[in-house]
Amino acid sequence: MAEPLKRTPLYPLYAPLGAKTIDFGGWELPVQFEGILKEHEAVRQRAGLFDVSHMGELSVSGSGAPKFLQRLVTNDVAKLPVSAAMYTPMCYPNGGTVDDLLVYRLGDDRFLLVVNASNVETDLAWMRRHASGDVEIRDVSAETALLAVQGPAAVDVVRDASCGDDGAVGFDPAALRPFRFAEGVRVGGVPALVSRTGYTGEDGFELYVDASRAPDVWRALLSAGAPYGLAPVGLGARDTLRFEARLPLYGQELSPSITPLEAGLGAFVKLEKGDFIGREALAAQKASGPTRRLAGLEMIDRGIPRTHYAVFAADGARVGEVTTGTQSPTLRRNLGLALVDAAYAAEGTELYVDVRGKRLKAKVVPTPFYRRADRARKPG
């Protein structure tokens, strides 16, 4: 018998909002509320509210924690100040990716790692295998809920939701710089860690709260966001939003067989910081140049490139595979990301995507497909 699907603390609030739920890696999560296209537009034009409480949270503390994390991940944790966060891959010795995650520095020797839901057990096992000395690793996922407010009006929504009963503003989210966070912010009366981070390509905030109080925070954000057109957003629009901004999804753009350098994440691989797991393999790959690269594709022929569709060169040779593809809701173009042989990753290269047995013409285009400045541009 299959195990029952896991549910976040906000699951009881989905139905009144018209949510359609799906099995997402063992979690029963909303794929949409009002509709993927409407929710996507809400985030690009106004603001969206996401329940991402399925994500994993791991506490790492102790006098040995900074040195341990510095060896564990590819980014430079030594340069991370208290009250700041950083994005980083975590790699195997061969350079393949264990996971990609956020590292929050809560104190000199206290960190919070936010990892992909499907990788919590894998990450824990990997971390405990490599931990030594005074390092304590705890899985705090079950006691932590994560909500995200993303979009041009995110500052207004979070500011108004953090007002006290007397209407006084207790927190100014506009003053928070990207990848910085504040603890103890009261949102709907509930203490929260609020960070200026997100996964949509828009400005926004992620709020970590006690799981038991998550419904109160959700209601407060919906209420505060109503004047600004805030909409609840499901997994469907979350994926199209992150795709347009070229933000990777583990299992598609990153995996044990795909390195951060192949995925175009070299900015988060700090070879100069000293030894870390995977450094030797990544240094060699950088020196020789990755043989594969993640490229943006735009379809010329009519068709949508989907995950795992094969990519071919003009001479008929198979040169790669689509990792993610869709019709961009913002740009109204059929776009894809594909891991292709490096010789075919140059902008303007003509390629062909096998779409249901037909090889349709595409070309390599720059990424990200969307930046915030594009918001004012109307699709042609």
C-alpha positions as CSV (number, residue, x, y, z in Angstrom):
1,M,0.0,0.0,0.0
2,A,1.3,3.4,-0.9
3,E,2.1,5.8,1.9
4,P,-0.3,8.6,2.4
5,L,0.7,12.0,0.9
6,K,2.3,14.4,3.3
7,R,0.5,17.8,3.8
8,T,1.8,21.2,4.9
9,P,0.2,23.0,7.9
10,L,-1.7,25.1,5.3
11,Y,-3.4,22.2,3.6
12,P,-6.8,22.9,5.3
13,L,-6.8,26.4,3.8
14,Y,-6.5,25.2,0.2
15,A,-10.0,24.1,-0.5
16,P,-11.8,27.4,0.2
17,L,-9.5,29.0,-2.3
18,G,-10.4,26.5,-5.0
19,A,-7.0,24.8,-5.0
20,K,-6.4,21.8,-7.3
21,T,-3.8,19.5,-5.6
22,I,-1.4,17.0,-7.0
23,D,1.2,14.5,-5.7
24,F,4.5,16.4,-5.8
25,G,7.3,14.1,-4.5
26,G,5.0,12.6,-1.9
27,W,3.4,15.9,-0.9
28,E,-0.2,16.9,-1.6
29,L,0.3,20.4,-2.9
30,P,-1.7,22.9,-4.9
31,V,-0.7,23.0,-8.6
32,Q,-3.1,26.0,-9.1
33,F,-5.8,28.0,-7.4
34,E,-7.5,30.2,-10.0
35,G,-5.3,29.1,-12.9
36,I,-1.6,28.9,-13.8
37,L,-1.7,31.8,-16.3
38,K,-3.6,34.1,-14.0
39,E,-1.3,33.3,-11.0
40,H,1.8,33.8,-13.1
41,E,0.5,37.2,-14.2
42,A,-0.4,38.1,-10.6
43,V,3.3,37.6,-9.6
44,R,4.7,39.5,-12.5
45,Q,2.3,42.4,-12.2
46,R,1.2,42.5,-8.6
47,A,2.0,39.9,-6.0
48,G,1.6,36.2,-5.3
49,L,1.5,34.2,-2.1
50,F,3.1,30.7,-2.0
51,D,3.0,27.8,0.4
52,V,6.5,26.2,0.1
53,S,6.4,24.5,3.5
54,H,7.4,21.2,1.9
55,M,11.0,22.5,1.6
56,G,13.4,21.1,4.1
57,E,15.1,23.1,6.8
58,L,18.3,21.8,8.5
59,S,19.9,23.5,11.5
60,V,23.7,23.3,11.7
61,S,25.5,24.7,14.8
62,G,28.6,24.3,16.9
63,S,32.1,25.7,16.9
64,G,33.0,23.5,14.0
65,A,30.0,24.5,11.9
66,P,31.6,27.3,9.8
67,K,34.6,25.1,8.8
68,F,32.3,22.1,8.1
69,L,30.0,24.1,5.8
70,Q,32.9,25.7,4.0
71,R,34.1,22.3,3.0
72,L,30.6,21.0,2.3
73,V,29.4,23.6,-0.3
74,T,30.9,25.3,-3.3
75,N,30.2,28.9,-2.3
76,D,32.3,30.8,0.2
77,V,30.6,30.6,3.6
78,A,33.5,32.4,5.3
79,K,32.4,35.6,3.5
80,L,28.8,35.2,4.7
81,P,27.9,37.8,7.5
82,V,25.4,37.2,10.2
83,S,21.9,38.0,9.1
84,A,22.7,37.2,5.5
85,A,21.9,34.3,3.2
86,M,23.6,32.8,0.2
87,Y,22.7,30.4,-2.6
88,T,25.1,27.5,-3.2
89,P,25.3,24.1,-4.8
90,M,26.6,21.1,-2.8
91,C,28.6,18.6,-4.7
92,Y,29.9,15.0,-4.8
93,P,33.6,14.4,-5.3
94,N,33.0,14.0,-9.1
95,G,31.4,17.4,-9.3
96,G,27.9,16.2,-9.7
97,T,25.3,18.0,-7.6
98,V,24.0,16.6,-4.3
99,D,21.6,19.5,-4.0
100,D,21.3,23.3,-4.3
101,L,20.3,25.2,-1.2
102,L,20.2,28.5,0.7
103,V,22.5,29.0,3.7
104,Y,21.3,31.5,6.4
105,R,23.9,32.6,8.9
106,L,22.0,33.1,12.2
107,G,25.1,33.7,14.3
108,D,28.8,33.1,14.2
109,D,28.3,29.3,14.7
110,R,24.6,28.9,13.9
111,F,23.2,28.3,10.4
112,L,20.0,27.3,8.8
113,L,20.1,25.4,5.5
114,V,17.0,25.3,3.2
115,V,17.1,22.3,0.9
116,N,14.9,20.7,-1.7
117,A,12.0,18.7,-0.2
118,S,12.9,15.6,-2.2
119,N,16.5,15.7,-1.0
120,V,16.1,16.1,2.8
121,E,17.1,12.5,3.7
122,T,19.9,12.4,1.1
123,D,21.3,15.7,2.3
124,L,21.1,14.7,6.0
125,A,22.9,11.5,5.3
126,W,25.6,13.3,3.2
127,M,26.1,16.0,5.8
128,R,26.3,13.6,8.7
129,R,28.8,11.4,6.8
130,H,31.2,14.4,6.5
131,A,30.6,16.1,9.9
132,S,33.3,15.9,12.5
133,G,34.1,17.8,15.7
134,D,31.7,20.2,17.3
135,V,28.9,20.1,14.7
136,E,25.3,19.5,15.5
137,I,22.9,18.8,12.6
138,R,19.1,18.8,13.2
139,D,16.2,18.4,10.8
140,V,13.8,21.1,11.8
141,S,11.6,20.8,8.7
142,A,8.5,19.5,10.5
143,E,8.4,22.4,12.9
144,T,9.0,25.0,10.3
145,A,6.6,26.4,7.7
146,L,7.8,28.5,4.8
147,L,5.6,31.1,3.0
148,A,6.7,33.4,0.1
149,V,5.4,36.7,-1.1
150,Q,6.7,37.6,-4.6
151,G,6.0,40.4,-7.0
152,P,6.2,44.2,-7.5
153,A,3.9,44.8,-4.5
154,A,5.7,42.4,-2.1
155,V,7.1,45.2,-0.1
156,D,3.7,46.7,0.5
157,V,2.1,43.4,1.4
158,V,4.8,42.4,3.9
159,R,4.9,45.9,5.4
160,D,1.1,46.0,6.0
161,A,1.0,42.4,7.3
162,S,3.7,43.3,9.9
163,C,1.8,46.2,11.3
164,G,0.7,45.9,14.9
165,D,-2.9,46.1,16.2
166,D,-2.5,49.8,16.5
167,G,-1.5,50.2,12.9
168,A,2.1,51.1,13.6
169,V,4.6,49.6,11.2
170,G,6.8,47.2,13.1
171,F,9.1,46.3,10.2
172,D,10.2,48.1,7.0
173,P,10.8,45.4,4.4
174,A,12.0,48.0,1.9
175,A,15.1,48.5,4.1
176,L,16.1,44.8,3.9
177,R,18.7,44.3,1.2
178,P,18.5,41.2,-1.1
179,F,19.8,38.0,0.5
180,R,19.5,39.7,4.0
181,F,17.0,38.7,6.7
182,A,15.5,39.8,9.9
183,E,14.5,37.6,12.8
184,G,11.6,38.2,15.2
185,V,9.5,40.1,12.7
186,R,5.8,39.9,13.8
187,V,3.6,39.1,10.8
188,G,0.0,38.7,11.7
189,G,1.2,38.7,15.3
190,V,3.4,35.7,14.7
191,P,7.2,35.9,15.0
192,A,8.9,35.2,11.7
193,L,12.3,35.2,10.0
194,V,11.8,37.3,6.9
195,S,14.4,37.2,4.1
196,R,14.5,39.1,0.9
197,T,14.9,36.0,-1.3
198,G,12.7,34.0,-3.7
199,Y,12.4,31.8,-6.7
200,T,10.4,33.8,-9.3
201,G,12.7,36.4,-10.8
202,E,10.7,39.1,-8.9
203,D,11.4,41.1,-5.8
204,G,10.0,39.3,-2.8
205,F,10.3,37.8,0.6
206,E,10.3,34.3,2.2
207,L,8.9,33.9,5.7
208,Y,9.9,31.1,8.1
209,V,7.4,30.6,11.0
210,D,6.5,28.0,13.5
211,A,4.4,25.4,11.7
212,S,1.6,25.6,14.1
213,R,1.1,29.3,13.5
214,A,1.4,29.2,9.7
215,P,-2.3,29.5,9.1
216,D,-2.4,32.8,11.0
217,V,0.4,34.2,8.9
218,W,-1.2,33.0,5.6
219,R,-4.5,34.7,6.5
220,A,-2.7,37.9,7.6
221,L,-0.8,38.1,4.3
222,L,-3.9,37.4,2.2
223,S,-5.8,40.2,4.1
224,A,-2.9,42.7,3.8
225,G,-2.4,41.8,0.2
226,A,-6.0,42.1,-0.9
227,P,-5.8,45.9,-1.8
228,Y,-2.7,45.1,-3.9
229,G,-4.2,42.2,-5.9
230,L,-2.2,39.5,-4.0
231,A,-3.2,36.0,-5.3
232,P,-2.4,32.6,-3.8
233,V,-0.1,30.8,-6.3
234,G,0.4,27.0,-6.9
235,L,3.3,24.9,-8.1
236,G,2.4,25.4,-11.8
237,A,3.1,29.1,-11.9
238,R,6.0,28.7,-9.5
239,D,7.6,26.5,-12.2
240,T,6.9,28.9,-15.1
241,L,8.1,31.9,-13.1
242,R,11.4,30.3,-12.1
243,F,11.9,28.9,-15.6
244,E,11.6,32.4,-17.3
245,A,14.2,33.7,-14.8
246,R,16.4,30.7,-15.6
247,L,16.4,29.5,-12.0
248,P,17.4,25.9,-11.8
249,L,15.2,23.0,-10.6
250,Y,17.0,20.2,-8.9
251,G,16.4,17.0,-10.9
252,Q,16.2,18.9,-14.2
253,E,18.9,21.6,-14.5
254,L,20.9,20.0,-11.7
255,S,21.4,16.4,-10.6
256,P,24.1,14.0,-9.5
257,S,25.2,13.8,-13.2
258,I,25.0,17.6,-13.9
259,T,27.6,19.8,-12.4
260,P,27.1,23.5,-11.4
261,L,29.5,24.5,-14.1
262,E,27.5,22.7,-16.8
263,A,24.3,24.4,-15.4
264,G,25.9,27.8,-15.8
265,L,26.3,28.4,-12.0
266,G,30.0,29.0,-12.0
267,A,29.5,32.3,-10.0
268,F,28.6,30.1,-7.0
269,V,31.6,27.8,-7.3
270,K,34.5,29.5,-5.5
271,L,37.5,27.5,-6.4
272,E,39.8,30.2,-4.8
273,K,38.4,29.6,-1.3
274,G,40.4,26.4,-0.8
275,D,39.4,22.8,-0.5
276,F,35.8,21.6,-0.6
277,I,34.1,18.5,-1.7
278,G,34.1,18.3,-5.5
279,R,36.7,21.1,-6.0
280,E,39.3,19.0,-7.8
281,A,36.8,17.7,-10.4
282,L,35.2,21.2,-10.8
283,A,38.6,22.8,-11.2
284,A,39.5,20.3,-13.9
285,Q,36.2,20.9,-15.7
286,K,36.6,24.7,-15.6
287,A,40.2,24.4,-16.9
288,S,39.2,22.3,-19.9
289,G,35.8,23.8,-20.3
290,P,32.6,21.8,-19.7
291,T,31.7,19.5,-22.6
292,R,28.0,20.3,-22.0
293,R,26.3,23.5,-21.3
294,L,22.8,24.6,-20.4
295,A,21.4,26.7,-23.2
296,G,18.3,28.6,-23.8
297,L,16.1,27.5,-26.8
298,E,13.4,29.4,-28.7
299,M,11.3,27.3,-31.0
300,I,11.1,28.6,-34.6
301,D,8.7,25.9,-35.7
302,R,5.4,25.5,-33.9
303,G,5.8,23.3,-30.9
304,I,6.7,23.3,-27.2
305,P,9.9,21.7,-26.0
306,R,9.2,19.5,-22.9
307,T,11.5,17.9,-20.3
308,H,13.5,15.0,-21.7
309,Y,12.8,15.8,-25.4
310,A,15.9,15.0,-27.4
311,V,17.8,17.8,-29.1
312,F,19.6,17.3,-32.5
313,A,22.1,19.3,-34.6
314,A,21.3,20.3,-38.2
315,D,23.3,17.2,-39.4
316,G,21.0,14.9,-37.4
317,A,23.4,14.1,-34.5
318,R,21.8,14.0,-31.1
319,V,23.5,16.7,-29.0
320,G,21.4,17.1,-25.9
321,E,18.1,17.0,-24.1
322,V,15.6,19.5,-22.9
323,T,15.6,20.0,-19.1
324,T,12.6,22.3,-18.9
325,G,10.3,23.9,-21.5
326,T,7.0,25.6,-21.9
327,Q,5.2,28.5,-23.6
328,S,6.3,31.5,-21.6
329,P,3.3,33.2,-20.1
330,T,5.0,36.5,-20.0
331,L,6.7,36.5,-23.4
332,R,4.2,34.3,-25.3
333,R,7.1,32.3,-26.9
334,N,7.8,28.6,-26.9
335,L,11.0,28.4,-24.9
336,G,13.2,25.7,-23.3
337,L,16.4,25.1,-21.4
338,A,18.5,22.2,-22.7
339,L,21.7,20.6,-21.7
340,V,23.6,20.4,-25.0
341,D,27.1,19.6,-26.2
342,A,29.2,22.7,-25.7
343,A,29.9,23.1,-29.4
344,Y,26.2,23.7,-30.0
345,A,25.5,26.2,-27.1
346,A,26.5,29.4,-28.8
347,E,23.8,32.0,-29.3
348,G,22.1,31.7,-32.7
349,T,23.0,28.0,-33.2
350,E,20.2,26.2,-35.1
351,L,19.0,23.0,-33.4
352,Y,16.1,20.7,-33.7
353,V,13.8,19.4,-30.9
354,D,12.1,16.0,-31.2
355,V,8.5,17.0,-30.4
356,R,6.3,13.8,-30.4
357,G,8.3,12.3,-33.2
358,K,8.8,15.4,-35.3
359,R,12.0,17.3,-35.4
360,L,11.1,21.0,-35.1
361,K,13.5,23.9,-35.6
362,A,14.8,25.9,-32.7
363,K,17.6,28.3,-32.1
364,V,19.9,29.1,-29.1
365,V,18.9,32.4,-27.4
366,P,20.3,34.3,-24.4
367,T,19.0,33.6,-20.9
368,P,17.5,34.5,-18.6
369,F,14.4,34.8,-20.8
370,Y,12.9,37.3,-18.4
371,R,14.3,40.1,-16.2
372,R,12.2,42.5,-14.0
373,A,12.7,45.3,-16.5
374,D,10.8,43.1,-19.0
375,R,7.6,43.6,-17.0
376,A,6.8,46.9,-18.8
377,R,7.3,45.3,-22.2
378,K,4.1,44.0,-23.8
379,P,4.3,40.7,-25.6
380,G,4.3,41.1,-29.4
